[in-house]
């Protein structure tokens, strides 16, 4: 399925972490995607705006907010993913790789795969 996403800067949210956080059984649903395509100029600067996509989802533990961002730094891009619920600590999945993308359109995001 990753072929349909073209150029991908993705971090896969580990199913076990999502299941442990949400308390949902692994067979409860199909793989869910939170992705966005964005044009990058290939010259990232701290002053550039983050590109984010946010999705609400209902898991066994209630309603959650799932956010993925590509964050320009000075000379490279970082990707972050988070899953949050009011009243609980936010779970972060940060890609430590400094991405050096040339100018173009890229699809970034993450997935939650309950079929591990």
C-alpha positions as a Markdown table, in Angstrom:
| # | Residue | x | y | z |
|---|---|---|---|---|
| 1 | Unk | 0.0 | 0.0 | 0.0 |
| 2 | Unk | 3.0 | 2.3 | 0.5 |
| 3 | Unk | 3.5 | 2.6 | -3.3 |
| 4 | Unk | 0.3 | 4.7 | -3.6 |
| 5 | Unk | 1.8 | 7.4 | -1.4 |
| 6 | Unk | 4.6 | 8.4 | -3.8 |
| 7 | Unk | 7.5 | 10.0 | -2.1 |
| 8 | Unk | 6.9 | 9.2 | 1.6 |
| 9 | Unk | 8.5 | 10.6 | 4.7 |
| 10 | Unk | 6.6 | 8.4 | 7.1 |
| 11 | Unk | 6.9 | 7.2 | 10.6 |
| 12 | Unk | 4.9 | 4.1 | 11.3 |
| 13 | Unk | 3.1 | 4.3 | 14.7 |
| 14 | Unk | 3.8 | 0.9 | 16.3 |
| 15 | Unk | 0.6 | -1.1 | 16.8 |
| 16 | Unk | 1.6 | -2.3 | 20.2 |
| 17 | Unk | 2.0 | 1.3 | 21.5 |
| 18 | Unk | -1.3 | 2.3 | 20.0 |
| 19 | Unk | -3.1 | -0.7 | 21.5 |
| 20 | Unk | -1.5 | -0.2 | 24.9 |
| 21 | Unk | -2.4 | 3.5 | 25.0 |
| 22 | Unk | -5.9 | 3.0 | 23.7 |
| 23 | Unk | -6.8 | -0.3 | 25.2 |
| 24 | Unk | -8.4 | -1.4 | 21.9 |
| 25 | Unk | -8.0 | -5.0 | 20.8 |
| 26 | Unk | -5.6 | -5.5 | 17.9 |
| 27 | Unk | -8.3 | -7.0 | 15.6 |
| 28 | Unk | -10.8 | -4.1 | 16.2 |
| 29 | Unk | -10.1 | -2.2 | 12.9 |
| 30 | Unk | -8.2 | -2.0 | 9.7 |
| 31 | Unk | -5.0 | 0.0 | 9.4 |
| 32 | Unk | -5.7 | 3.7 | 9.7 |
| 33 | Unk | -3.7 | 6.4 | 7.9 |
| 34 | Unk | -3.0 | 10.1 | 8.8 |
| 35 | Unk | -1.2 | 11.6 | 5.8 |
| 36 | Unk | -0.9 | 14.8 | 4.0 |
| 37 | Unk | 0.9 | 15.9 | 0.8 |
| 38 | Unk | 2.8 | 19.1 | 0.9 |
| 39 | Unk | 5.1 | 21.0 | -1.4 |
| 40 | Unk | 8.6 | 21.6 | 0.1 |
| 41 | Unk | 11.0 | 24.2 | -1.4 |
| 42 | Unk | 14.0 | 22.1 | -0.4 |
| 43 | Unk | 15.5 | 25.0 | 1.6 |
| 44 | Unk | 14.0 | 24.6 | 5.1 |
| 45 | Unk | 14.4 | 27.4 | 7.7 |
| 46 | Unk | 13.3 | 27.7 | 11.3 |
| 47 | Unk | 11.0 | 30.5 | 10.4 |
| 48 | Unk | 9.0 | 28.4 | 7.9 |
| 49 | Unk | 5.6 | 27.2 | 9.1 |
| 50 | Unk | 5.1 | 23.5 | 10.1 |
| 51 | Unk | 2.8 | 21.4 | 7.8 |
| 52 | Unk | 0.5 | 19.3 | 9.9 |
| 53 | Unk | -2.5 | 17.1 | 9.5 |
| 54 | Unk | -4.9 | 16.2 | 12.4 |
| 55 | Unk | -7.5 | 13.5 | 12.6 |
| 56 | Unk | -9.9 | 12.6 | 15.4 |
| 57 | Unk | -10.4 | 8.9 | 16.1 |
| 58 | Unk | -12.5 | 6.9 | 18.5 |
| 59 | Unk | -10.7 | 4.0 | 20.2 |
| 60 | Unk | -11.9 | 1.8 | 23.1 |
| 61 | Unk | -10.6 | 4.3 | 25.6 |
| 62 | Unk | -12.5 | 7.2 | 24.0 |
| 63 | Unk | -11.9 | 10.0 | 21.5 |
| 64 | Unk | -8.3 | 10.8 | 20.6 |
| 65 | Unk | -6.6 | 13.4 | 18.4 |
| 66 | Unk | -3.9 | 12.1 | 16.0 |
| 67 | Unk | -1.5 | 14.7 | 14.6 |
| 68 | Unk | 1.4 | 14.4 | 12.2 |
| 69 | Unk | 3.7 | 17.3 | 11.3 |
| 70 | Unk | 6.7 | 18.0 | 9.1 |
| 71 | Unk | 8.8 | 20.7 | 10.8 |
| 72 | Unk | 11.3 | 22.8 | 8.9 |
| 73 | Unk | 14.6 | 23.3 | 10.8 |
| 74 | Unk | 17.7 | 25.1 | 9.5 |
| 75 | Unk | 18.7 | 23.0 | 6.6 |
| 76 | Unk | 16.6 | 19.9 | 7.2 |
| 77 | Unk | 13.1 | 18.7 | 8.0 |
| 78 | Unk | 11.8 | 16.6 | 11.0 |
| 79 | Unk | 8.7 | 14.6 | 11.3 |
| 80 | Unk | 6.6 | 14.2 | 14.5 |
| 81 | Unk | 3.5 | 12.1 | 15.3 |
| 82 | Unk | 1.4 | 12.3 | 18.4 |
| 83 | Unk | -1.7 | 10.7 | 19.8 |
| 84 | Unk | -3.5 | 12.7 | 22.6 |
| 85 | Unk | -6.6 | 12.6 | 24.8 |
| 86 | Unk | -7.6 | 15.3 | 27.2 |
| 87 | Unk | -6.5 | 14.4 | 30.7 |
| 88 | Unk | -3.8 | 12.0 | 29.6 |
| 89 | Unk | -0.1 | 12.5 | 28.6 |
| 90 | Unk | 0.4 | 12.8 | 24.9 |
| 91 | Unk | 2.2 | 9.9 | 23.2 |
| 92 | Unk | 4.9 | 11.1 | 20.8 |
| 93 | Unk | 6.6 | 9.3 | 18.0 |
| 94 | Unk | 9.5 | 11.5 | 16.7 |
| 95 | Unk | 11.5 | 10.5 | 13.7 |
| 96 | Unk | 15.1 | 11.3 | 14.7 |
| 97 | Unk | 16.3 | 11.4 | 11.0 |
| 98 | Unk | 17.2 | 14.8 | 9.6 |
| 99 | Unk | 15.4 | 14.7 | 6.2 |
| 100 | Unk | 17.1 | 16.6 | 3.4 |
| 101 | Unk | 14.4 | 16.7 | 0.8 |
| 102 | Unk | 14.9 | 18.5 | -2.5 |
| 103 | Unk | 12.2 | 20.7 | -3.9 |
| 104 | Unk | 9.0 | 18.8 | -4.6 |
| 105 | Unk | 5.8 | 17.4 | -3.3 |
| 106 | Unk | 6.0 | 14.8 | -0.5 |
| 107 | Unk | 3.5 | 12.8 | 1.4 |
| 108 | Unk | 4.2 | 12.4 | 5.1 |
| 109 | Unk | 2.3 | 10.9 | 8.0 |
| 110 | Unk | 1.9 | 7.8 | 10.0 |
| 111 | Unk | -0.3 | 4.7 | 10.3 |
| 112 | Unk | -1.8 | 2.7 | 13.1 |
| 113 | Unk | -1.8 | -1.0 | 12.3 |
| 114 | Unk | -3.7 | -3.1 | 14.7 |
| 115 | Unk | -2.7 | -6.3 | 12.8 |
| 116 | Unk | 0.7 | -7.0 | 14.3 |
